[in-house]
Amino acid sequence: MPYPIVLSYMQAERLLTARKQGQQSVEVSPDLGISMVTAKLSNDGVEFPRGEQVSWQDIEKIKKATVNCFVVENGGIRAIQVFSEDTNRMCSLLPTKRTPSMLIAGFTMHRIVDIDPMQDTLKKIATIAPISGRVLDTATGLGYTAIEAAKTAEQVITIELDPGAQEIAQLNPWSRGLFNNPKIQQIMGDAFEVVPTFEDIVLIGLFMIRLFSVSRENSIQVFFISNYTGCLSVGGACFITSETWRASRVRRLQEER
Ligand SMILES: C[S@@+](CC[C@H](N)C(=O)[O-])C[C@H]1O[C@@H](n2cnc3c(N)ncnc32)[C@H](O)[C@@H]1O
Protein backbone atom coordinates (compact mmCIF):
# COMPACT_ATOMS: atom_id res chain seq x y z
CA MET A 1 0.00 0.00 0.00
CA PRO A 2 1.42 3.45 -0.86
CA TYR A 3 2.32 5.77 2.00
CA PRO A 4 -0.23 8.52 2.75
CA ILE A 5 0.66 12.15 2.12
CA VAL A 6 1.72 14.00 5.27
CA LEU A 7 1.92 17.79 5.32
CA SER A 8 2.93 20.50 7.77
CA TYR A 9 2.90 24.28 7.76
CA MET A 10 6.19 24.15 5.81
CA GLN A 11 4.57 22.55 2.75
CA ALA A 12 1.38 24.61 3.18
CA GLU A 13 3.38 27.84 3.06
CA ARG A 14 5.12 26.71 -0.12
CA LEU A 15 1.81 25.82 -1.79
CA LEU A 16 0.16 29.09 -0.80
CA THR A 17 3.13 31.12 -2.05
CA ALA A 18 3.04 29.31 -5.41
CA ARG A 19 -0.69 29.99 -5.67
CA LYS A 20 -0.15 33.67 -4.91
CA GLN A 21 2.48 33.85 -7.65
CA GLY A 22 -0.02 32.36 -10.13
CA GLN A 23 1.91 29.10 -10.64
CA GLN A 24 0.02 26.11 -12.03
CA SER A 25 2.30 23.53 -10.49
CA VAL A 26 4.93 23.42 -7.77
CA GLU A 27 7.53 21.03 -6.36
CA VAL A 28 6.46 20.09 -2.87
CA SER A 29 7.24 17.33 -0.40
CA PRO A 30 4.49 14.74 0.27
CA ASP A 31 6.42 13.34 3.26
CA LEU A 32 7.72 16.19 5.43
CA GLY A 33 10.85 16.82 3.40
CA ILE A 34 12.04 13.31 2.56
CA SER A 35 11.13 13.47 -1.15
CA MET A 36 9.67 15.95 -3.65
CA VAL A 37 6.83 15.62 -6.19
CA THR A 38 5.14 18.01 -8.60
CA ALA A 39 1.68 19.05 -7.43
CA LYS A 40 -0.87 20.73 -9.71
CA LEU A 41 -2.57 23.89 -8.46
CA SER A 42 -6.10 24.88 -9.47
CA ASN A 43 -8.80 27.17 -8.19
CA ASP A 44 -10.15 24.35 -6.02
CA GLY A 45 -6.90 23.28 -4.44
CA VAL A 46 -3.86 21.05 -4.88
CA GLU A 47 -3.64 17.74 -6.72
CA PHE A 48 -0.79 15.33 -5.98
CA PRO A 49 0.59 12.92 -8.62
CA ARG A 50 -1.40 9.90 -7.35
CA GLY A 51 -4.63 11.90 -7.54
CA GLU A 52 -5.02 12.95 -3.88
CA GLN A 53 -6.61 16.41 -3.61
CA VAL A 54 -6.48 18.96 -0.83
CA SER A 55 -8.64 22.09 -0.81
CA TRP A 56 -7.16 25.56 -0.28
CA GLN A 57 -9.26 25.80 2.88
CA ASP A 58 -7.46 22.74 4.28
CA ILE A 59 -4.07 24.07 3.15
CA GLU A 60 -4.81 27.31 5.05
CA LYS A 61 -5.73 25.25 8.12
CA ILE A 62 -2.42 23.32 7.92
CA LYS A 63 -0.46 26.55 7.55
CA LYS A 64 -1.93 27.93 10.76
CA ALA A 65 -1.22 24.76 12.76
CA THR A 66 2.20 25.07 14.35
CA VAL A 67 1.84 22.05 16.64
CA ASN A 68 0.37 19.50 14.24
CA CYS A 69 1.20 17.64 11.05
CA PHE A 70 -1.70 16.35 8.93
CA VAL A 71 -2.35 13.19 6.98
CA VAL A 72 -4.33 13.46 3.73
CA GLU A 73 -7.06 10.82 3.72
CA ASN A 74 -10.64 10.22 2.60
CA GLY A 75 -10.70 13.39 0.54
CA GLY A 76 -9.76 15.55 3.53
CA ILE A 77 -7.07 16.06 6.16
CA ARG A 78 -6.67 14.70 9.71
CA ALA A 79 -4.40 16.07 12.41
CA ILE A 80 -1.86 13.45 13.49
CA GLN A 81 -2.75 13.27 17.17
CA VAL A 82 -4.00 10.55 19.47
CA PHE A 83 -5.33 10.49 23.00
CA SER A 84 -3.77 7.52 24.66
CA GLU A 85 -6.18 5.89 27.09
CA ASP A 86 -3.45 3.63 28.49
CA THR A 87 -1.34 6.54 29.66
CA ASN A 88 -3.94 9.29 29.73
CA ARG A 89 -1.78 11.48 27.52
CA MET A 90 -2.22 13.30 24.23
CA CYS A 91 0.45 12.47 21.64
CA SER A 92 0.90 14.42 18.41
CA LEU A 93 3.38 14.78 15.56
CA LEU A 94 5.05 18.16 16.01
CA PRO A 95 6.26 19.86 12.81
CA THR A 96 9.66 21.53 12.64
CA LYS A 97 11.43 23.01 9.65
CA ARG A 98 12.74 19.53 8.91
CA THR A 99 12.41 16.30 10.91
CA PRO A 100 9.29 16.25 13.10
CA SER A 101 9.24 15.54 16.81
CA MET A 102 6.45 14.24 19.02
CA LEU A 103 4.57 16.13 21.67
CA ILE A 104 3.56 13.93 24.59
CA ALA A 105 1.32 15.61 27.14
CA GLY A 106 2.75 18.94 25.97
CA PHE A 107 6.43 17.96 26.18
CA THR A 108 8.64 17.61 23.10
CA MET A 109 10.38 14.30 22.71
CA HIS A 110 13.59 15.70 21.20
CA ARG A 111 15.51 18.92 21.44
CA ILE A 112 14.07 21.33 18.89
CA VAL A 113 15.46 24.72 19.84
CA ASP A 114 18.38 25.57 17.54
CA ILE A 115 18.64 21.90 16.62
CA ASP A 116 16.72 19.52 14.41
CA PRO A 117 15.41 16.32 16.10
CA MET A 118 17.48 14.21 13.71
CA GLN A 119 20.66 16.15 14.50
CA ASP A 120 19.79 15.70 18.16
CA THR A 121 19.58 11.94 17.59
CA LEU A 122 22.86 11.83 15.66
CA LYS A 123 24.62 13.66 18.49
CA LYS A 124 23.36 11.16 21.04
CA ILE A 125 24.32 8.23 18.88
CA ALA A 126 27.79 9.72 18.40
CA THR A 127 28.37 9.64 22.16
CA ILE A 128 28.32 5.85 22.14
CA ALA A 129 29.69 5.17 18.65
CA PRO A 130 30.77 2.77 17.28
CA ILE A 131 27.52 0.89 17.79
CA SER A 132 27.64 -2.80 17.05
CA GLY A 133 26.16 -6.08 18.23
CA ARG A 134 22.71 -6.32 19.81
CA VAL A 135 21.30 -2.95 20.83
CA LEU A 136 18.46 -2.22 23.18
CA ASP A 137 16.68 1.11 22.83
CA THR A 138 14.53 1.41 25.93
CA ALA A 139 12.20 4.09 24.58
CA THR A 140 11.08 3.87 20.95
CA GLY A 141 9.25 7.19 20.59
CA LEU A 142 9.52 8.11 16.91
CA GLY A 143 12.23 5.49 16.47
CA TYR A 144 14.99 7.83 15.33
CA THR A 145 17.48 6.31 17.77
CA ALA A 146 16.57 2.76 16.78
CA ILE A 147 16.72 3.56 13.06
CA GLU A 148 20.13 5.23 13.37
CA ALA A 149 21.52 2.48 15.60
CA ALA A 150 20.34 -0.16 13.10
CA LYS A 151 22.68 1.32 10.47
CA THR A 152 25.64 -0.36 12.15
CA ALA A 153 24.19 -2.72 14.79
CA GLU A 154 23.45 -6.36 14.17
CA GLN A 155 20.02 -6.11 15.74
CA VAL A 156 18.05 -3.39 17.55
CA ILE A 157 15.33 -4.18 20.05
CA THR A 158 13.21 -1.17 20.91
CA ILE A 159 10.53 -0.88 23.60
CA GLU A 160 7.57 1.50 23.74
CA LEU A 161 5.09 1.76 26.56
CA ASP A 162 2.51 4.01 24.94
CA PRO A 163 0.31 2.69 22.09
CA GLY A 164 -0.50 6.34 21.26
CA ALA A 165 3.17 7.08 20.62
CA GLN A 166 3.39 4.06 18.34
CA GLU A 167 0.33 5.21 16.39
CA ILE A 168 1.99 8.57 15.78
CA ALA A 169 5.21 6.85 14.65
CA GLN A 170 3.21 4.77 12.17
CA LEU A 171 2.08 7.96 10.43
CA ASN A 172 5.43 9.74 10.56
CA PRO A 173 7.31 9.42 7.25
CA TRP A 174 10.64 9.76 9.11
CA SER A 175 9.80 6.71 11.27
CA ARG A 176 9.31 4.28 8.36
CA GLY A 177 12.55 2.43 9.09
CA LEU A 178 11.01 1.27 12.37
CA PHE A 179 8.42 -0.73 10.50
CA ASN A 180 10.35 -1.92 7.46
CA ASN A 181 13.89 -2.59 8.70
CA PRO A 182 14.18 -6.32 9.51
CA LYS A 183 17.04 -5.55 11.93
CA ILE A 184 14.62 -3.68 14.22
CA GLN A 185 12.38 -5.61 16.59
CA GLN A 186 9.67 -3.58 18.30
CA ILE A 187 8.24 -4.58 21.66
CA MET A 188 5.23 -2.89 23.22
CA GLY A 189 5.59 -2.90 26.98
CA ASP A 190 7.19 -1.35 30.02
CA ALA A 191 10.98 -1.32 29.76
CA PHE A 192 11.14 -1.91 33.51
CA GLU A 193 9.60 -5.32 32.99
CA VAL A 194 11.09 -6.18 29.61
CA VAL A 195 14.73 -5.18 30.12
CA PRO A 196 15.61 -7.60 32.93
CA THR A 197 14.74 -10.47 30.60
CA PHE A 198 17.66 -9.65 28.26
CA GLU A 199 21.31 -10.60 28.44
CA ASP A 200 24.39 -9.42 26.57
CA ILE A 201 23.18 -6.25 25.00
CA VAL A 202 24.58 -2.87 24.20
CA LEU A 203 22.11 -0.49 25.69
CA ILE A 204 20.95 2.94 24.66
CA GLY A 205 18.53 4.18 27.27
CA LEU A 206 16.98 7.42 26.21
CA PHE A 207 14.66 8.28 29.02
CA MET A 208 13.81 11.75 30.07
CA ILE A 209 13.56 11.12 33.73
CA ARG A 210 10.52 12.68 35.38
CA LEU A 211 9.07 13.99 32.14
CA PHE A 212 8.55 10.88 30.13
CA SER A 213 8.75 8.05 32.52
CA VAL A 214 5.24 6.89 33.15
CA SER A 215 5.88 4.39 35.86
CA ARG A 216 8.16 4.40 38.86
CA GLU A 217 9.58 7.67 37.66
CA ASN A 218 11.77 8.39 40.61
CA SER A 219 13.49 5.06 40.53
CA ILE A 220 14.77 5.08 36.96
CA GLN A 221 18.31 6.02 37.88
CA VAL A 222 18.50 3.21 40.39
CA PHE A 223 16.94 0.89 37.88
CA PHE A 224 19.50 1.84 35.26
CA ILE A 225 22.39 1.11 37.51
CA SER A 226 21.19 -2.06 39.12
CA ASN A 227 19.24 -3.66 36.29
CA TYR A 228 20.35 -2.17 33.01
CA THR A 229 24.04 -2.44 33.53
CA GLY A 230 23.38 -5.95 34.83
CA CYS A 231 22.39 -7.05 31.35
CA LEU A 232 25.08 -5.10 29.48
CA SER A 233 27.84 -6.97 27.80
CA VAL A 234 31.37 -5.96 28.77
CA GLY A 235 32.27 -2.96 26.62
CA GLY A 236 28.58 -2.21 26.11
CA ALA A 237 27.53 1.41 26.45
CA CYS A 238 24.61 2.81 28.34
CA PHE A 239 23.41 6.31 27.52
CA ILE A 240 21.70 7.77 30.55
CA THR A 241 19.57 10.85 30.32
CA SER A 242 18.60 12.43 33.57
CA GLU A 243 16.30 15.38 34.09
CA THR A 244 17.61 17.45 31.19
CA TRP A 245 19.40 16.46 28.03
CA ARG A 246 22.38 18.43 29.22
CA ALA A 247 22.78 16.06 32.10
CA SER A 248 23.08 13.14 29.70
CA ARG A 249 26.11 11.00 30.02
CA VAL A 250 27.49 7.73 28.86
CA ARG A 251 28.46 4.91 31.10
CA ARG A 252 30.72 2.30 29.67
CA LEU A 253 30.45 -0.94 31.53
CA GLN A 254 34.08 -1.93 31.12
CA GLU A 255 35.04 1.07 33.24
CA GLU A 256 32.74 0.06 36.03
CA ARG A 257 33.33 -3.66 36.40
C1 LIG B 1 12.28 10.76 24.76
S1 LIG B 1 11.17 9.69 23.94
C2 LIG B 1 12.26 8.64 23.08
C3 LIG B 1 12.79 9.23 21.81
C4 LIG B 1 13.18 8.17 20.84
N1 LIG B 1 14.36 7.44 21.27
C5 LIG B 1 13.34 8.69 19.42
O1 LIG B 1 14.40 8.50 18.83
O2 LIG B 1 12.37 9.27 18.89
C6 LIG B 1 10.55 8.68 25.26
C7 LIG B 1 9.56 7.55 24.84
O3 LIG B 1 9.65 6.55 25.86
C8 LIG B 1 8.38 6.01 26.13
N2 LIG B 1 8.43 5.47 27.51
C9 LIG B 1 8.34 6.16 28.70
N3 LIG B 1 8.44 5.31 29.75
C10 LIG B 1 8.64 4.07 29.20
C11 LIG B 1 8.81 2.77 29.76
N4 LIG B 1 8.78 2.60 31.08
N5 LIG B 1 8.96 1.71 28.92
C12 LIG B 1 8.97 1.88 27.57
N6 LIG B 1 8.79 3.08 26.97
C13 LIG B 1 8.63 4.17 27.77
C14 LIG B 1 7.46 7.23 25.96
O4 LIG B 1 6.11 6.81 25.72
C15 LIG B 1 8.10 7.94 24.77
O5 LIG B 1 7.51 7.50 23.55
PDBQT file of the ligand as one rigid body, heavy atoms in Angstrom, charges set to zero:
ROOT
HETATM    1  C1  LIG A 301      12.281  10.762  24.760  1.00  0.00    +0.000 C 
HETATM    2  S1  LIG A 301      11.168   9.685  23.937  1.00  0.00    +0.000 S 
HETATM    3  C2  LIG A 301      12.258   8.636  23.084  1.00  0.00    +0.000 C 
HETATM    4  C3  LIG A 301      12.786   9.229  21.808  1.00  0.00    +0.000 C 
HETATM    5  C4  LIG A 301      13.179   8.168  20.837  1.00  0.00    +0.000 C 
HETATM    6  N1  LIG A 301      14.357   7.438  21.271  1.00  0.00    +0.000 N 
HETATM    7  C5  LIG A 301      13.343   8.686  19.420  1.00  0.00    +0.000 C 
HETATM    8  O1  LIG A 301      14.401   8.502  18.828  1.00  0.00    +0.000 OA
HETATM    9  O2  LIG A 301      12.372   9.270  18.895  1.00  0.00    +0.000 OA
HETATM   10  C6  LIG A 301      10.550   8.684  25.257  1.00  0.00    +0.000 C 
HETATM   11  C7  LIG A 301       9.561   7.551  24.839  1.00  0.00    +0.000 C 
HETATM   12  O3  LIG A 301       9.650   6.547  25.858  1.00  0.00    +0.000 OA
HETATM   13  C8  LIG A 301       8.378   6.015  26.130  1.00  0.00    +0.000 C 
HETATM   14  N2  LIG A 301       8.430   5.473  27.510  1.00  0.00    +0.000 N 
HETATM   15  C9  LIG A 301       8.338   6.155  28.697  1.00  0.00    +0.000 A 
HETATM   16  N3  LIG A 301       8.445   5.312  29.750  1.00  0.00    +0.000 NA
HETATM   17  C10 LIG A 301       8.635   4.067  29.201  1.00  0.00    +0.000 A 
HETATM   18  C11 LIG A 301       8.810   2.770  29.762  1.00  0.00    +0.000 A 
HETATM   19  N4  LIG A 301       8.781   2.595  31.082  1.00  0.00    +0.000 N 
HETATM   20  N5  LIG A 301       8.960   1.708  28.915  1.00  0.00    +0.000 NA
HETATM   21  C12 LIG A 301       8.970   1.876  27.571  1.00  0.00    +0.000 A 
HETATM   22  N6  LIG A 301       8.793   3.081  26.967  1.00  0.00    +0.000 NA
HETATM   23  C13 LIG A 301       8.629   4.165  27.771  1.00  0.00    +0.000 A 
HETATM   24  C14 LIG A 301       7.461   7.231  25.959  1.00  0.00    +0.000 C 
HETATM   25  O4  LIG A 301       6.114   6.815  25.717  1.00  0.00    +0.000 OA
HETATM   26  C15 LIG A 301       8.098   7.935  24.770  1.00  0.00    +0.000 C 
HETATM   27  O5  LIG A 301       7.515   7.504  23.555  1.00  0.00    +0.000 OA
ENDROOT
TORSDOF 0
